[in-house]
């Protein structure tokens, strides 16, 4: 399976609005291969030369429905830097992820959100929980994990988990006042 901007499912394809099916564990070889291919897409998309050569749009995550697979799987790769400007990479190959708790406080990205499956722009803040606790099976570790996330990482996980429930980021933008930042922590 090859994933690039020619094969990623685009809105309004109904698979993006469907409730994805839970994935039986242990993972089948086919599901593991699909998930690892998704993670490789995210890795390659963050390399400028590979992205350009292979028609990849830069991404921090991708969910299985975006490649036409209606299963609860997503791949995430976050890159951060420590005080010495050294790269810190966190990768996840998630199966059946779910938010088990969250903060009341909300946040949003300062420039709004984007998505591999949505070509048209939807301007506005996308309210998300500032902190979430996620439970999932991580295929990279071959075990169930519980992870606490905040700020940008929390937003990314919520975006990808939403895909598994047929929710797209623009669904929660305030249509009357898209840039209303009342009660939101704005993440740069």
Phi, psi and omega in degrees: 000129178251131178247124171205186185291347175279337185252347179289131182295136182249145172300132018256034178305130185299337179298332179288341181256001182273153172283116180291150182278142173300150183258127178293143176246146001294156182298139172287160177301321181296314180295319178298316180297317178301313182296319179291326175294321177297314180296321179296323175302311183298316178302307183296325182293339180271359175257113188306315182294314179295320180298315181293317183293332187246013179058051179250136173267132181306139183211155171253348179199161175208143179247150184306321178302335180290346175247019175083013180250108184275066179228153183279077177222141175210152179239135183225139176223112181252135178241128178226176180227140177274185183297337178268012180064027176270139182289133175241116183252132175238122181241144181221136173239090194266139176236131179053046180289144175212148178276121182259343171198159181205160177283158172284325181297139181250160177217172177201153175287139185300328182256010185082188182243162174229175184202140177301331185266003183231108184278326182279151182281139174232095185282143175137164177286140176251101182296129179226161174290136180296321179229140174222154170244124184244136175247133182198165168269128179255114183292339177288326180263348184055045176199165176284139179233157168233124185231137177260131184229152176216165176055230186301315181300320178299317179298313181300312181298318180296320179301312183290321178294322176304319179304328183284351181240018176074019181255132177251152190304325185285351180299332185254005176290134178294111185290332180279327180214080187303331183255024176290115182257018178303128177062023178244138167272124182270126181259124181281000000 
